């Protein structure tokens, strides 16, 4: 199957990753872009690009195939996400004479249904958890089967992935609501409300095996990845190999994964996922595509998975026997997200004002400074991958790389990742899927960032350099001269919080000093995007960037309101339920006059591929409902008003 041009049916870091290997192999590459992605880095990285329409046109198979035909592409690489596991799209590509760089539609369809996949694995002798995967989907049957299986119980969307349509149920009384919520989320995310039930393991390891298969019947595995560190069933940190797997277990899981691939006639790169409970492992699902975490496998095997996806699609045979593939060292990947850990990891949208990825790491991304991170897509910004001769070396390198990564303009989970990698349980290699909930729930990175007095003094200094064009710290306003040393009073707004204080700029032969209410910063020097200083004799630095009148620092964005007129205060506070970000209202559960309790879910917003329950901030009675299901809303838009009763 010969082709010279590959169209990438994806975006962002995924498209950039595929383009990198395809171009190194000599292929011409074609990118797709939608309205929000005009001028995006993946568009500029390709040899050619085609505009296909509004934000979610990446899900429109007909437009994508038309673009491939228009650009003379002979093959389509679906990446991961979007249509990568859509059997209908794979079939349509074949019917159009395009090579689909992935498995055949039959394997995608079989493994795309958790219900059918589980049946196939049981026939192949792959270990599975007790559960129910039947066609009868009435609530009565699911309640009966749930009681039979026992609790804790996992409810899953049969066609799902990425943690969507999943609910952990610990007691029978909670099952009806879990079924309703999981089905609703499954219908919204996948267009199919079928559910399966499985016995839940509350603290297993999540270990997956990478497989490669060619069209001649050869199947090998490339060892395991440990993906146990998860939040809401979505992976946060991944590593290879797993610290919980020894040689004997690795061999047994590898054999089971190869059986799984053979059972569905698999061709290409895929991943067989297992739950590991002690020495016992159980089939979870098979992902019929490249995985987000594939770089850690590439790091420890030296095998480019995208290259071999393309070679297999051309009809080439795998060149290795299983015993010829070796593990070298250890690799860990962390997913950097635009999200606010202090607000339940609420996804963030906005402009990326500063982006400087760390040197010394593999950083897969599709970002550029000034780019707008859209609410239309997943909030993952980049993947940082560190490799070392052993696990602790890789872990230390990843921590340092995260510390050296500069990202401003949006809240991110950077500090959360650094603290997670330093946490004792993770450092020992003992993290399970319950790690974040049990070991990490009280971490400081989950609390709102409160600017300290040093940071506020530096911020006041940065704002002062802008006022009146005084951008040079040798300017008289910073105390250079014989007159009285100036005291600058400031009021800086961080969202709804106002920080007030004073700082004195003082200069002597040693340099500029900032004297504030609780200390002195010495040796203050200013460079583009960087401020250096000494605090209590210790060297420090602050990265910064202005966006209009907003000063962005790590974890906080400030506005100078020192001379601004007093603004009216919104006294409604928690009595108004607002949209935390732009999105679609998919449910409103109350009407005017309804009594509500503090913490009660009043509406559900869908944004950035996730559902966000919106809760009452006070106990009282609903006075107004300002949005309906299906409505598109803006960030901070009022949705529901409550007359509180003082509780």
Helices and strands as residue ranges (DSSP letters): E 5-8, H 12-24, E 28-34, G 35-37, H 41-45, E 48-53, G 55-59, H 61-70, E 75-77, H 87-95, E 99-100, H 105-112, H 114-124, E 131-132, H 139-149, E 153-157, E 166-169, G 172-174, H 175-190, E 195-199, E 205-213, E 219-231, E 234-240, H 247-263, E 268-277, E 280-287, H 294-301, H 305-313, G 322-324, E 330-337, E 339-340, G 341-343, E 346-347, E 350-351, E 354-356, E 362-365, E 372-373, E 380-388, H 391-404, E 406-408, H 414-422, H 424-428, H 435-438, G 444-446, H 453-466, G 467-469, G 476-478, E 487-494, E 497-508, E 511-516, E 519-527, E 530-535, E 538-543, E 545-547, E 550-553, E 556-560, G 573-575, E 576-578, E 583-588, E 595-596, E 601-607, E 610-615, E 620-625, E 632-633, E 638-644
